Amino acid sequence: MSSPFLDRDFESIRSKAYALRHNYFDDMEKHLLTLENSLHDKGLNVVWIKDLDSLVETVQNQVNELQVNRIGFDTQHPLESHISGRFEKVALEVAEKSSDDLDLLVLDADFAVCDSGSLVFMDRKSACCFNKVKNMVVIVNIDQVISNKNDLSFFISLKNCSKDTDIPKDLKIIQHQLQYVQPSDSSYASDQMYTQEPMKITVVFYMNGIEGILSSESDILKESLYCINCGRCLEVCPAANATLNEEERFSPIELVKLNSLDSYNRTQHLFSHTTLCGACDCVCPVKIPLVKLLLFEMQVSNTVSKNSRAKQLFNIFRKRGNLNKFNNSFFRFFFVKRFLGKNKSLSRYFSGQNGDFFNITFEPPYEENPNEIIKNSDIE
């Protein structure tokens, strides 16, 4: 079954998603406090964490307190190499088949829902291990929070919109305190064969460095936080697809965030990993103006950087049509060699193009009142 998003008014869907994300960040602190209270009411522990060092410390404390012997990781954050102790780090595919349970599972939530206090997991590698876990540390990136439970199915479909169906293959939602069930040690037939005890679940509200974007004087960068990690911009990005080295392969939204959070990366990756074609703008389900954000970052880089090559490239990029003047093999060869020579795969991509560099017409997003979009939307 194909995704209904392919058959409906995708632009209206994008506008609604943008408005909902805008409203969450507009009053984010209130929504997070609501989520914290909802989780406390369910008996879950909540910890607020600012950076990776504090996250490592929190997980390490859980490992020490619980005297963990077996631990599994299902997270994008580089924790595994930082946690120490006399325990076994178990691969999730091994844990699934093993008869021994995990003492601790550390995993990311795909979404958290404020008013219901729900934690949502979509197609996680650890999906088959949930019934074999004694304790959990659930990491909630605070930019992946949904205000209202009525919007959850909408965002689940959006995040899955690049698949054949808008429903994930596996969906798990923690809505209450879980119980760890294990065989009873009793040998009496009259006794229960299984015992259960409350699972200790620690929920980490993780800022993941976004406070720099939140405190930025420019509101435009805050739109990068609307991302729901669907991966569509990466799929359609010609620069990313032409870059074969995984360590140098960045999605458009990653470029924006990297350059917002790390000043070193402003000229290290930004200019040489985008063609500014606008393909990402067309497919983003939450209507993030990625080209506008990339151009903004380039402008910042042009202002603060002493790199003359970056300044020259910015002057070309800011008037993107000027690049099309290089639409002949002679001038294109020298342009690519000078500015994009370090990214060999991307250089080959540019050199092999017969048409214009910017063959997708990009129209800046028209100004809308997010509240009006929600009010007038006929999409349920």
C-alpha positions in Angstrom: 0.0 0.0 0.0 1.4 3.4 -1.0 1.6 6.3 1.4 -1.5 8.5 1.5 0.8 11.5 1.5 1.6 10.7 -2.1 -2.1 11.1 -3.0 -3.1 14.1 -0.9 -2.3 17.8 -0.9 1.3 17.5 0.2 1.8 21.3 0.4 -1.1 21.6 2.9 0.4 18.8 4.9 3.8 20.5 5.0 2.2 23.8 6.1 0.4 22.1 8.9 3.5 20.3 10.1 5.5 23.5 10.0 2.9 25.3 12.0 2.7 22.6 14.7 6.5 22.6 15.0 6.6 26.4 15.2 4.0 26.4 18.0 6.0 23.8 20.0 9.2 25.8 19.9 7.4 29.0 20.5 6.6 27.8 24.0 9.0 24.9 24.4 9.8 25.3 28.1 6.1 25.0 29.0 5.6 21.9 26.9 8.7 20.2 28.3 7.5 20.9 31.9 4.2 19.3 30.9 6.0 16.3 29.6 8.2 16.0 32.7 5.1 16.1 35.0 3.3 13.5 32.9 6.3 11.2 33.1 6.7 11.7 36.8 3.0 10.8 37.3 3.8 7.5 35.6 6.7 6.7 38.0 9.5 7.5 35.5 12.6 9.4 36.5 13.5 12.5 34.4 16.9 14.0 34.1 17.8 17.2 32.1 21.1 17.0 30.3 22.9 19.8 28.3 25.8 18.2 26.6 27.5 14.9 25.7 29.8 14.8 28.8 26.8 15.1 31.1 25.0 12.4 29.1 27.9 10.1 29.5 28.1 10.8 33.2 24.4 10.1 33.6 24.5 6.7 31.9 27.7 5.8 33.7 26.0 6.5 37.0 23.1 4.2 36.0 25.6 1.5 35.1 27.3 1.8 38.5 24.1 2.1 40.5 22.4 -0.9 38.9 25.6 -3.0 38.9 25.1 -3.8 35.3 26.5 -7.0 33.8 25.0 -6.9 30.4 24.2 -3.6 28.5 22.9 -2.8 25.0 22.9 0.4 23.0 20.4 1.6 20.5 21.3 5.3 20.1 22.9 7.7 17.6 24.9 9.3 20.4 28.6 8.1 20.8 28.1 6.6 24.2 29.3 3.1 23.8 33.0 4.0 23.7 32.7 6.3 26.7 31.0 4.0 29.2 33.4 1.9 31.3 33.0 -0.9 33.8 33.2 -4.7 34.2 30.3 -5.5 32.0 29.5 -7.1 28.6 28.4 -4.8 25.8 25.9 -7.0 23.9 25.1 -6.4 20.3 21.3 -6.1 19.9 21.0 -8.9 17.4 22.8 -11.2 19.9 20.6 -10.0 22.8 17.5 -10.8 20.7 18.5 -14.5 20.4 20.2 -14.9 23.8 18.5 -16.5 26.8 20.1 -14.0 29.1 18.4 -10.6 29.6 20.0 -7.2 29.4 20.5 -5.4 32.7 20.3 -2.0 30.9 19.2 -0.8 27.5 20.2 2.7 26.4 18.1 3.9 23.5 16.7 7.0 21.7 13.0 7.8 21.6 11.8 8.9 18.1 9.2 11.1 19.7 7.9 12.1 23.1 4.3 13.4 23.6 3.8 16.1 26.2 0.2 15.8 27.2 0.1 12.0 27.4 3.6 11.5 28.6 4.2 8.9 25.9 7.6 7.7 24.6 7.5 6.5 20.9 9.9 4.1 19.2 9.7 3.5 15.5 11.5 0.5 13.8 14.2 0.5 16.5 17.0 -2.1 16.3 16.2 -3.0 19.9 12.5 -3.6 19.1 12.7 -7.4 19.8 14.6 -6.8 23.1 12.0 -4.8 25.0 10.7 -8.0 26.8 14.3 -8.9 27.8 15.3 -5.8 29.5 15.5 -5.1 33.3 16.1 -1.3 33.1 16.2 1.5 30.5 17.7 4.8 29.8 15.6 6.6 27.2 17.1 9.6 25.5 14.6 12.2 24.4 16.1 14.9 22.2 14.1 18.0 23.1 13.7 18.9 19.5 11.8 15.6 18.9 8.8 16.4 21.2 5.2 16.7 20.1 2.8 18.9 22.1 -0.5 17.0 21.6 -1.2 13.3 21.4 -3.8 14.0 18.7 -0.9 15.0 16.4 1.2 11.8 17.0 -0.2 9.7 14.1 0.3 12.7 11.8 4.0 13.0 12.6 4.6 9.2 12.6 3.2 9.2 9.0 5.4 12.2 8.1 8.5 10.6 9.4 7.8 7.4 7.5 6.7 9.3 4.3 9.7 8.1 2.2 8.8 4.5 2.7 6.2 2.4 0.8 3.7 2.9 3.6 3.2 5.6 6.1 3.1 3.0 8.9 6.4 1.8 10.5 7.0 -1.9 10.5 7.4 -1.8 14.3 5.9 0.8 16.6 6.2 0.8 20.4 4.8 3.3 22.7 5.6 3.4 26.4 2.5 5.0 28.1 3.0 3.7 31.7 5.5 2.1 34.0 6.7 -1.2 32.6 7.1 -4.4 34.5 10.1 -6.7 34.2 8.9 -10.3 34.1 11.1 -13.3 35.0 10.7 -17.0 35.9 10.1 -17.6 39.5 12.8 -19.4 41.6 10.1 -21.2 43.6 9.9 -25.0 43.2 6.4 -25.3 44.5 3.8 -26.0 41.9 1.2 -23.9 43.8 3.4 -20.8 43.5 3.4 -18.5 40.5 5.8 -19.5 37.7 6.7 -15.9 37.0 7.4 -12.8 39.1 7.4 -9.2 38.0 8.8 -6.0 39.4 8.7 -2.4 38.2 11.4 -1.7 35.5 13.5 1.4 36.3 13.2 3.8 33.4 15.3 7.0 33.4 14.2 9.5 30.8 16.9 12.0 29.7 15.8 15.3 28.2 18.9 16.0 26.0 19.6 19.4 24.6 22.3 18.0 22.3 23.9 21.4 21.8 20.9 23.2 20.4 20.9 25.9 23.0 23.2 27.8 20.7 20.5 27.8 18.0 17.7 28.6 20.5 19.6 31.6 21.8 20.6 32.8 18.4 19.6 36.4 17.5 18.3 35.1 14.1 15.0 33.3 14.2 15.7 31.6 10.9 18.1 29.1 12.4 15.5 27.9 14.8 13.6 26.5 11.8 16.4 23.9 11.5 15.1 22.4 14.8 11.8 21.6 13.2 13.5 18.5 11.6 11.9 15.2 12.5 14.8 13.1 11.1 12.9 11.5 8.2 15.9 11.4 6.0 14.2 12.7 2.9 16.7 15.6 2.3 19.6 13.2 2.3 17.9 10.9 -0.2 17.4 13.6 -2.8 20.7 15.6 -2.2 23.0 15.2 -5.2 26.0 16.4 -3.2 25.4 13.7 -0.5 24.7 11.0 -3.1 27.9 11.9 -5.0 30.0 11.8 -1.8 31.0 8.1 -1.3 33.0 8.6 1.9 30.5 8.2 4.7 32.5 10.4 7.0 32.2 13.3 4.6 28.6 12.6 3.6 26.2 15.2 5.1 22.5 15.8 4.6 21.4 19.4 4.1 20.0 19.6 7.6 23.2 18.2 9.0 25.2 20.9 7.2 23.0 23.6 8.7 23.2 22.2 12.3 27.0 21.5 12.0 27.7 25.0 11.0 25.4 26.4 13.6 26.9 24.4 16.5 30.6 24.3 15.5 32.3 27.4 14.1 35.2 25.2 12.8 32.8 23.5 10.4 31.6 26.7 8.9 34.1 26.6 6.0 35.2 23.0 6.6 32.1 21.4 5.0 29.5 24.0 4.2 30.6 25.3 0.8 32.0 22.1 -0.6 29.0 19.8 0.2 26.0 21.6 -1.4 24.9 22.5 -4.9 22.0 24.6 -3.6 19.8 23.0 -6.1 16.7 23.2 -3.9 15.7 19.5 -4.1 15.7 19.3 -0.3 13.3 22.2 0.0 10.8 20.4 -2.3 10.6 17.2 -0.2 11.0 18.3 3.4 7.7 17.2 5.1 7.9 20.0 7.7 8.7 22.7 5.1 12.1 23.7 6.5 13.6 26.3 4.1 16.9 24.5 3.8 18.4 26.5 0.9 17.6 29.7 2.8 19.3 28.3 5.9 22.3 27.2 3.9 22.6 30.6 2.3 22.3 32.2 5.7 25.1 30.0 7.1 27.2 31.0 4.1 26.6 34.6 4.8 27.7 34.1 8.4 30.8 32.3 7.3 31.6 35.0 4.8 31.4 37.5 7.6 33.5 35.7 10.2 35.9 33.7 8.0 39.3 34.9 6.9 39.4 32.3 4.2 39.5 34.1 0.9 38.3 31.0 -1.0 35.2 30.8 1.2 34.5 34.5 0.6 34.8 34.1 -3.2 32.6 31.1 -3.3 30.0 32.8 -1.1 29.9 35.7 -3.6 29.1 33.2 -6.3 26.6 31.1 -4.3 24.6 34.1 -3.0 23.6 34.8 -6.6 23.1 31.2 -7.5 22.3 31.9 -11.1 25.8 33.1 -11.7 27.0 29.6 -11.4 25.2 28.7 -14.6 27.5 31.1 -16.4 30.1 28.3 -16.0 27.9 26.0 -18.1 30.7 25.1 -20.4 33.4 22.5 -19.9 36.3 25.0 -19.9 35.1 27.4 -17.2 33.4 24.7 -15.2 36.7 22.7 -15.0 38.6 25.5 -13.3 35.7 26.4 -11.0 35.3 22.9 -9.8 39.0 22.3 -9.4 39.5 25.6 -7.4 36.6 25.5 -5.0 35.5 21.8 -4.8 38.8 20.0 -5.4 39.0 18.5 -1.9 35.7 16.6 -2.3 36.7 14.3 -5.1 33.3 12.7 -5.5 31.4 16.0 -5.5 34.0 17.3 -8.0 33.3 14.4 -10.4 29.5 15.0 -9.9 29.8 18.7 -10.9 32.2 18.1 -13.8 29.8 15.4 -15.2 26.7 17.7 -15.3 25.6 18.7 -18.8 22.8 21.0 -17.7 22.7 24.1 -15.4 24.0 23.7 -11.9 20.7 25.0 -10.5 18.0 23.4 -12.6 15.4 23.5 -9.9 13.6 26.8 -9.5 13.5 27.7 -5.8 10.8 30.1 -4.6 11.4 31.5 -1.0 8.6 30.3 1.3 5.8 32.7 1.5 5.0 34.3 4.8 2.2 32.6 6.7 0.7 32.9 10.1 1.3 29.4 11.7 -1.8 29.7 13.9 -4.0 30.5 10.9 -2.6 27.4 9.1 -3.7 25.1 11.9 -7.1 26.9 12.2 -7.9 26.7 8.6 -6.4 23.3 7.8 -8.9 20.6 6.8 -6.4 17.8 7.4 -7.2 15.8 10.4 
